Amino acid sequence: DMDCHLAGDHLLLDKFVEFSLGHSLVDMWNAKTYQLFFLVGAFSGVWPYTKLLAMLYCWCAHPGGFFTKSNRTKILAAMDYAGTWSLVDLYVLSMFIIAFRLRMASPSIPYVPDDFYLFDVLVTPVAGFYAFIIGVCLSILLNYSVLTLSRKTCRNDGDTSQYTPCRSMPKRDTERMTLGQVQGRQLAPQEWQQQLHCKRAETRLLVLLLAASVVTTIVGASIPSFKFTVYGIIGVAVEVGTPHGSV
């Protein structure tokens, strides 16, 4: 959108330029930004629909041959890991919102009235932007639900190879123990020393990763991450109306 103020008159140009996945891909190809073209086209154009079709096949197809219940669960797990790849387009659109935010104001010079002209160019997210985000989130949730049901099917059939810590262990011949029973069981001194060493190493690693995450988050939020430079007549108009000539 473009919001124009000139000599007291106001004009709003709504939807001056529209962005869509198809038009963006064409512009990227014409600009010869092939890396960005294939990145956005693959992860935001092809992958979401491929994932949904593969999920539908895993839901409806009967196990047989290579497509066993165990392999079906592995396929769903791999798609679950890669589910957030579809949000690459969200990142690109967010960069568009920042990059195309321009403000051209009249300079404070003699013989020129204050606020003689003001042009604001901004990108406004509309229904398609939010629908894409909701669709990707629903796809991730659906994939997780189908994966959970597939794991339950393997468990009910006695296939223990798909056991994960997030669900109950299949029933075995040995008696199941509670956490208190496991901690209070009698172990040899060497076993206790080995377990204690592993727990200390894991705890130190987790604390180190947590501290590194906090530090990098604070640093990344406090310093500039991107710099956009506008060239040509538009760039001159932006700098003229900006104090100290900085954008």
Wavefront OBJ file of the C-alpha trace (Angstrom):
o trace
v 0.000 0.000 0.000
v 1.025 3.644 -0.537
v -0.143 6.445 1.741
v 0.463 9.840 0.111
v 0.252 13.310 1.673
v 0.999 16.233 -0.656
v 0.313 19.915 0.083
v -2.510 19.038 2.439
v -4.146 16.467 0.159
v -4.317 12.802 1.111
v -4.410 9.815 -1.231
v -4.342 6.132 -0.275
v -3.366 3.649 -2.974
v -4.609 0.322 -1.645
v -3.011 -2.851 -3.048
v -0.546 -0.912 -5.171
v 1.410 -4.157 -5.684
v 0.239 -7.635 -4.673
v 2.527 -10.489 -3.628
v 1.673 -14.142 -4.084
v 3.700 -17.316 -4.223
v 3.377 -17.630 -7.986
v 4.199 -14.006 -8.755
v 7.106 -14.045 -6.295
v 8.591 -17.124 -7.945
v 8.323 -15.514 -11.373
v 10.021 -12.350 -10.089
v 12.798 -14.390 -8.449
v 13.400 -16.289 -11.674
v 13.468 -13.104 -13.764
v 15.884 -11.526 -11.243
v 18.112 -14.639 -11.546
v 17.977 -15.342 -7.804
v 17.813 -19.054 -8.522
v 18.814 -20.165 -5.012
v 15.870 -18.309 -3.481
v 13.605 -19.498 -6.301
v 14.294 -23.189 -5.648
v 14.273 -22.723 -1.860
v 10.856 -21.057 -1.728
v 9.414 -23.118 -4.579
v 10.437 -26.443 -3.059
v 9.629 -25.842 0.615
v 6.581 -23.584 0.235
v 5.171 -24.673 -3.122
v 5.891 -28.381 -3.554
v 6.631 -29.768 -0.093
v 3.335 -28.869 1.720
v 1.198 -30.640 -0.889
v 3.608 -33.568 -1.227
v 3.518 -34.023 2.532
v -0.287 -34.029 2.656
v -0.540 -36.527 -0.227
v 2.052 -38.805 1.403
v 0.174 -38.552 4.694
v -3.074 -39.491 2.959
v -1.379 -42.509 1.392
v 0.010 -43.621 4.770
v -3.472 -43.292 6.244
v -5.350 -45.251 3.587
v -2.840 -47.761 2.189
v -2.771 -51.308 3.571
v 0.647 -52.465 4.822
v 2.365 -54.917 2.547
v 5.738 -55.554 0.961
v 8.137 -52.728 1.696
v 5.343 -50.572 3.103
v 5.209 -52.251 6.492
v 3.782 -50.698 9.639
v 7.281 -50.052 10.878
v 8.303 -48.284 7.646
v 5.064 -46.324 7.626
v 5.890 -44.984 11.073
v 9.408 -44.057 9.954
v 8.021 -42.166 6.945
v 5.562 -40.249 9.127
v 8.314 -39.483 11.643
v 10.579 -38.109 8.898
v 7.754 -35.884 7.616
v 7.107 -34.736 11.173
v 10.746 -33.671 11.533
v 10.607 -31.730 8.253
v 7.173 -30.207 8.852
v 8.473 -26.757 9.749
v 10.340 -26.450 6.439
v 7.118 -25.109 4.939
v 7.542 -21.971 7.059
v 10.413 -20.797 4.837
v 7.910 -18.751 2.837
v 6.778 -17.070 6.071
v 10.372 -15.981 6.670
v 10.658 -14.605 3.123
v 7.366 -12.705 3.405
v 8.469 -11.243 6.738
v 11.605 -9.963 5.017
v 9.389 -8.400 2.335
v 7.416 -6.559 5.013
v 10.640 -5.072 6.393
v 12.442 -4.461 3.102
v 9.617 -2.624 1.348
v 8.846 -0.338 4.292
v 9.779 3.091 2.899
v 9.101 6.563 4.231
v 9.789 9.610 2.067
v 9.264 12.907 3.920
v 9.898 16.480 2.886
v 13.172 17.888 4.218
v 13.287 20.640 6.825
v 14.706 23.444 4.705
v 13.797 27.123 4.360
v 10.964 28.155 2.053
v 9.482 24.621 2.183
v 6.417 24.158 4.425
v 6.648 21.548 7.138
v 5.231 18.179 6.086
v 4.830 19.422 2.526
v 4.874 15.872 1.257
v 4.956 12.461 2.899
v 4.908 9.106 1.127
v 4.646 5.881 3.109
v 5.086 2.515 1.376
v 4.239 -0.500 3.483
v 3.364 -4.162 3.017
v 0.137 -5.179 4.726
v -0.424 -8.900 5.480
v -3.839 -10.041 4.255
v -5.959 -13.191 4.475
v -3.659 -15.365 2.352
v -0.710 -14.685 4.673
v -2.580 -15.844 7.762
v -4.280 -18.712 5.942
v -0.870 -20.067 4.920
v 0.393 -19.951 8.520
v -2.755 -21.659 9.835
v -2.563 -24.295 7.096
v 1.058 -25.161 7.877
v 0.360 -25.370 11.628
v -2.670 -27.607 11.029
v -0.579 -29.803 8.741
v 2.067 -30.222 11.458
v -0.630 -31.068 14.036
v -2.279 -33.555 11.658
v 1.058 -35.233 10.924
v 1.743 -35.623 14.642
v -1.721 -37.129 15.226
v -1.329 -39.658 12.405
v 2.162 -40.540 13.643
v 0.842 -41.140 17.163
v -1.907 -43.431 15.860
v 0.608 -45.328 13.719
v 2.862 -45.888 16.737
v -0.089 -47.130 18.768
v -0.900 -49.608 15.995
v 2.670 -50.940 16.078
v 2.529 -51.206 19.853
v -0.769 -53.092 19.837
v 0.655 -55.554 17.339
v 3.627 -56.253 19.581
v 6.155 -54.366 17.450
v 8.452 -52.925 20.103
v 10.966 -51.451 17.668
v 8.960 -48.206 17.530
v 9.156 -47.604 21.271
v 9.846 -43.966 22.174
v 10.161 -42.305 25.604
v 6.982 -40.311 25.002
v 4.675 -43.352 25.219
v 4.221 -46.396 27.393
v 6.539 -49.349 27.090
v 4.823 -52.434 25.649
v 4.044 -55.107 28.202
v 6.922 -57.507 28.769
v 7.429 -60.684 30.734
v 9.491 -58.838 33.352
v 7.755 -56.771 35.983
v 7.594 -53.043 35.324
v 9.179 -50.815 37.987
v 8.325 -47.307 39.068
v 10.874 -44.502 39.085
v 11.324 -44.852 42.843
v 11.979 -48.590 42.505
v 14.561 -47.965 39.799
v 16.389 -45.407 41.925
v 16.327 -47.649 44.993
v 17.465 -50.876 43.382
v 20.770 -52.438 44.377
v 23.568 -51.850 41.908
v 27.246 -52.622 41.969
v 29.559 -49.687 42.826
v 30.920 -49.620 39.271
v 27.416 -49.366 37.825
v 26.479 -46.552 40.210
v 29.684 -44.686 39.304
v 29.043 -45.121 35.584
v 25.441 -43.904 35.839
v 26.444 -40.959 38.029
v 29.160 -39.961 35.538
v 26.670 -40.107 32.632
v 24.105 -38.032 34.520
v 26.672 -35.366 35.398
v 27.870 -35.158 31.786
v 24.309 -34.886 30.463
v 23.417 -32.237 33.048
v 26.463 -30.148 32.219
v 25.715 -30.371 28.504
v 22.098 -29.309 29.015
v 23.112 -26.384 31.212
v 25.712 -25.302 28.647
v 23.204 -25.461 25.780
v 20.601 -23.556 27.798
v 23.099 -20.818 28.674
v 24.238 -20.574 25.043
v 20.607 -20.282 23.880
v 19.878 -17.474 26.355
v 23.036 -15.550 25.413
v 22.530 -15.852 21.650
v 18.849 -14.862 21.971
v 19.715 -11.717 23.948
v 22.545 -10.771 21.583
v 20.452 -11.433 18.490
v 17.576 -9.308 19.817
v 19.800 -6.359 20.778
v 21.837 -5.854 17.594
v 20.724 -5.258 13.979
v 20.281 -8.401 11.931
v 19.709 -6.998 8.443
v 20.594 -3.839 6.570
v 18.529 -2.658 3.604
v 19.929 -0.066 1.194
v 17.685 1.735 -1.316
v 19.395 3.073 -4.442
v 18.317 5.418 -7.205
v 15.923 8.373 -6.958
v 13.859 6.604 -4.296
v 16.935 6.171 -2.124
v 17.818 9.875 -2.474
v 14.233 10.877 -1.577
v 14.347 8.664 1.530
v 17.684 10.060 2.703
v 16.711 13.710 2.093
v 13.763 13.483 4.459
v 15.600 11.452 7.086
v 17.484 13.257 9.869
v 21.293 12.967 9.615
v 20.856 11.149 6.296
v 20.468 7.716 7.921
v 17.853 5.138 6.945
l 1 2 3 4 5 6 7 8 9 10 11 12 13 14 15 16 17 18 19 20 21 22 23 24 25 26 27 28 29 30 31 32 33 34 35 36 37 38 39 40 41 42 43 44 45 46 47 48 49 50 51 52 53 54 55 56 57 58 59 60 61 62 63 64 65 66 67 68 69 70 71 72 73 74 75 76 77 78 79 80 81 82 83 84 85 86 87 88 89 90 91 92 93 94 95 96 97 98 99 100 101 102 103 104 105 106 107 108 109 110 111 112 113 114 115 116 117 118 119 120 121 122 123 124 125 126 127 128 129 130 131 132 133 134 135 136 137 138 139 140 141 142 143 144 145 146 147 148 149 150 151 152 153 154 155 156 157 158 159 160 161 162 163 164 165 166 167 168 169 170 171 172 173 174 175 176 177 178 179 180 181 182 183 184 185 186 187 188 189 190 191 192 193 194 195 196 197 198 199 200 201 202 203 204 205 206 207 208 209 210 211 212 213 214 215 216 217 218 219 220 221 222 223 224 225 226 227 228 229 230 231 232 233 234 235 236 237 238 239 240 241 242 243 244 245 246 247
